[in-house]
Amino acid sequence: AGNTTNLLHLLRNRNKMNSMKVLLLMAALVGVSVAIKCKVGLNSAAADVDCTSDVEKCLTVEVFGFKTYSCGTATGCEGLTGCKECSTELCNSAMGFGLGTNHLLMLALLQSVIFFFVQ
């Protein structure tokens, strides 16, 4: 009976440690996905950039056939002609998959890590 009690106690402690690892990983993933990523630059020379944490929008301004991509500002497109704003991951690019795809990839990663720790 003593060995069984020790084994149960050991398994409970292991499950608690695994739960803590998963919670820490989830917190890290949420922290990583807080800042939005936008295209920044002019026309085809634009690059994917992690905006600062206070930016919630991406902007695309088109003037005379030239497109300028940038991280948004507090005022967004207010007062700008030919401006479009959006608020999902890489939404101002032609290939922007949106924030939903980013979250699905993070969820798949999290599930694989949980599976790894539970085994």
Phi and psi in degrees as a GROMACS rama.xvg file:
@    title "Ramachandran Plot"
@    xaxis  label "Phi"
@    yaxis  label "Psi"
@TYPE xy
-65.4674  -40.8601  GLY-2
-66.2701  -38.783  ASN-3
-64.5999  -41.9475  THR-4
-63.7817  -43.2121  THR-5
-63.2069  -40.1896  ASN-6
-65.4058  -44.5081  LEU-7
-61.9143  -42.0206  LEU-8
-62.3665  -41.5452  HIS-9
-64.322  -42.718  LEU-10
-65.6763  -39.3237  LEU-11
-63.7551  -43.3431  ARG-12
-63.7771  -38.7389  ASN-13
-65.0048  -42.5904  ARG-14
-62.8203  -38.7929  ASN-15
-64.5819  -41.386  LYS-16
-65.817  -40.8854  MET-17
-63.5441  -40.8707  ASN-18
-62.3203  -41.1687  SER-19
-64.3739  -40.9889  MET-20
-61.9286  -43.4854  LYS-21
-64.5098  -42.7002  VAL-22
-63.3446  -41.4246  LEU-23
-64.4179  -40.3382  LEU-24
-64.6399  -42.3259  LEU-25
-62.0912  -42.2554  MET-26
-61.469  -40.494  ALA-27
-65.2966  -41.5397  ALA-28
-65.4586  -40.0517  LEU-29
-64.437  -41.0142  VAL-30
-62.7411  -35.9434  GLY-31
-69.2244  -34.6468  VAL-32
-92.3095  10.9601  SER-33
-74.4064  -46.9  VAL-34
-76.6215  139.497  ALA-35
-85.9676  150.844  ILE-36
-109.629  132.923  LYS-37
-131.528  159.481  CYS-38
-74.877  137.223  LYS-39
-135.248  127.079  VAL-40
139.646  -165.251  GLY-41
-116.128  127.332  LEU-42
47.0848  -128.984  ASN-43
-76.0629  -8.76835  SER-44
-85.8873  2.77215  ALA-45
-69.1785  145.731  ALA-46
-125.052  157.574  ALA-47
-75.7497  127.91  ASP-48
-133.45  138.464  VAL-49
-78.7643  116.597  ASP-50
-76.0683  166.58  CYS-51
-69.4241  160.143  THR-52
-64.8206  -20.1456  SER-53
-84.5485  -7.22318  ASP-54
-86.4806  129.677  VAL-55
-118.031  -1.43266  GLU-56
-137.826  154.168  LYS-57
-108.96  148.377  CYS-58
-121.758  146.503  LEU-59
-131.032  120.02  THR-60
-116.815  125.476  VAL-61
-114.934  121.43  GLU-62
-136.063  126.048  VAL-63
53.2607  37.1994  PHE-64
82.9089  -3.64482  GLY-65
-99.278  133.737  PHE-66
-105.89  130.353  LYS-67
-113.725  127.459  THR-68
-108.95  141.036  TYR-69
-158.155  165.681  SER-70
-73.0585  144.482  CYS-71
-72.1046  168.544  GLY-72
-117.826  175.198  THR-73
-60.2666  -33.0106  ALA-74
-87.0348  -12.3663  THR-75
62.2725  -130.663  GLY-76
-91.5747  8.84483  CYS-77
-55.3103  118.852  GLU-78
82.2883  1.30084  GLY-79
-103.626  129.604  LEU-80
-84.6745  139.182  THR-81
74.6375  23.1228  GLY-82
-106.083  139.524  CYS-83
-128.052  139.077  LYS-84
-123.459  151.672  GLU-85
-149.266  165.653  CYS-86
-132.137  29.2598  SER-87
-120.785  164.808  THR-88
-54.4417  123.188  GLU-89
51.8487  32.441  LEU-90
-71.9573  -16.9872  CYS-91
-92.3099  14.7059  ASN-92
-110.937  160.335  SER-93
-66.8938  -26.5172  ALA-94
-105.244  16.2735  MET-95
-61.2028  121.511  GLY-96
-86.483  -18.6725  PHE-97
90.9242  165.173  GLY-98
-67.415  -28.3932  LEU-99
-60.9557  -41.9359  GLY-100
-65.3979  -40.3923  THR-101
-59.4854  -44.0886  ASN-102
-68.1378  -35.2816  HIS-103
-64.6728  -40.3198  LEU-104
-64.8576  -41.0064  LEU-105
-64.5017  -39.2745  MET-106
-64.0257  -42.0196  LEU-107
-62.8316  -41.2362  ALA-108
-62.8313  -44.9789  LEU-109
-61.8768  -42.5918  LEU-110
-62.9856  -39.261  GLN-111
-68.0463  -36.044  SER-112
-68.4825  -42.4001  VAL-113
-60.2676  -45.3633  ILE-114
-59.2542  -40.9611  PHE-115
-62.1839  -44.5964  PHE-116
-74.4272  -30.4952  PHE-117
-74.8148  -32.195  VAL-118
